[in-house]
């Protein structure tokens, strides 16, 4: 099942060991491919302290940029369909498992004035 939007499960695991180690500001350290992304690495910026622990809990993201998840200590592929081991990806039209056939090409100039408040999304490829 999808995680709650905005939660960082790795950060929660670092926070859970704060009191055990006598620090209050442990933050997750996402390390590059040199290290196992499914090991819990935390650091304390105020105490210049690093914690390198056990495997993260199952379901923790392997990194910041993919949907891949740790399972039993190994990074497993997760497709856009949220199925472990799936290679299904979004197409250019942002359709999970799509074939790019639903994209609409728009040509011309954008002349509408920007709204004063709120958010607007514009996707360019």
C-alpha positions in Angstrom: 0.0 0.0 0.0 1.3 3.5 -0.7 2.9 5.4 2.2 1.4 8.6 3.5 2.4 11.6 1.4 5.2 13.5 2.9 6.4 11.0 5.4 10.1 9.9 5.5 10.2 6.5 6.9 14.0 6.5 7.2 13.9 9.8 9.2 11.4 8.2 11.5 13.8 5.3 12.2 16.6 7.8 12.9 14.4 9.7 15.3 13.4 6.5 17.1 17.0 5.9 18.1 17.7 9.5 19.2 17.2 8.9 23.0 18.9 5.6 22.9 22.1 7.3 21.7 21.7 10.5 23.8 21.3 12.8 20.8 18.3 14.8 19.7 18.9 15.7 16.1 19.7 12.5 14.2 18.8 12.8 10.5 18.9 10.2 7.8 22.0 10.0 5.6 21.2 8.9 2.0 24.6 7.6 0.8 25.5 7.1 -2.8 25.8 3.7 -4.4 29.1 2.8 -2.6 27.2 1.6 0.4 24.2 -0.6 1.0 21.1 1.7 0.7 19.2 -0.7 3.0 21.4 0.0 6.0 20.3 2.7 8.4 22.8 5.6 8.4 22.0 8.7 10.5 24.0 11.7 11.4 23.9 14.4 14.0 24.9 17.8 12.6 25.3 19.4 16.0 27.5 16.6 17.5 29.3 15.6 14.3 28.2 12.1 15.0 27.3 9.3 12.6 25.3 6.2 13.3 25.6 3.2 11.1 23.2 0.6 12.1 21.2 -2.4 11.1 19.0 -2.9 8.1 16.2 -0.4 7.7 12.6 -1.6 8.1 11.0 -3.3 5.2 9.3 -0.7 2.9 11.9 2.0 3.4 12.9 3.8 0.2 16.3 2.9 -1.1 17.1 6.4 -2.1 15.6 9.8 -2.6 15.0 9.6 -6.4 13.3 6.2 -7.1 10.3 4.3 -5.8 12.5 1.3 -5.0 12.1 -0.2 -1.5 14.2 -2.2 0.9 13.0 -5.7 1.6 14.9 -8.0 3.9 18.0 -5.9 3.6 18.1 -5.7 -0.2 16.9 -2.9 -2.5 14.0 -4.2 -4.7 12.6 -2.6 -7.8 9.1 -1.2 -7.4 7.2 -0.1 -10.5 4.7 2.8 -10.8 2.1 0.2 -10.1 3.5 -0.2 -6.6 4.3 -3.9 -7.1 7.5 -5.2 -5.7 9.7 -6.5 -8.5 7.7 -4.7 -11.2 9.5 -2.8 -13.9 6.4 -1.0 -15.1 7.2 2.7 -15.6 5.4 6.0 -16.3 5.4 7.0 -20.0 6.0 10.5 -21.2 2.3 11.2 -20.7 2.6 10.3 -17.0 0.5 7.1 -17.5 1.7 4.1 -15.5 2.5 1.4 -18.0 1.4 3.7 -20.9 2.7 3.7 -24.4 2.8 7.5 -25.0 -0.3 7.4 -27.1 -2.4 9.6 -24.8 -0.1 12.7 -24.9 -1.5 15.8 -26.5 0.9 18.0 -28.3 0.1 21.7 -27.9 1.8 24.3 -30.2 1.6 28.0 -29.8 2.3 30.7 -27.2 1.1 30.8 -23.6 -0.5 34.2 -23.2 -2.6 33.7 -20.1 -1.6 35.9 -17.1 -0.3 34.2 -14.0 -2.7 34.0 -11.1 -1.8 36.1 -8.1 -2.0 33.2 -5.6 -2.1 29.5 -5.7 -0.1 27.0 -7.7 0.1 26.3 -11.4 1.8 23.3 -12.9 3.4 23.5 -16.3 5.1 20.4 -17.8 7.6 20.8 -20.5 9.5 18.1 -22.3 
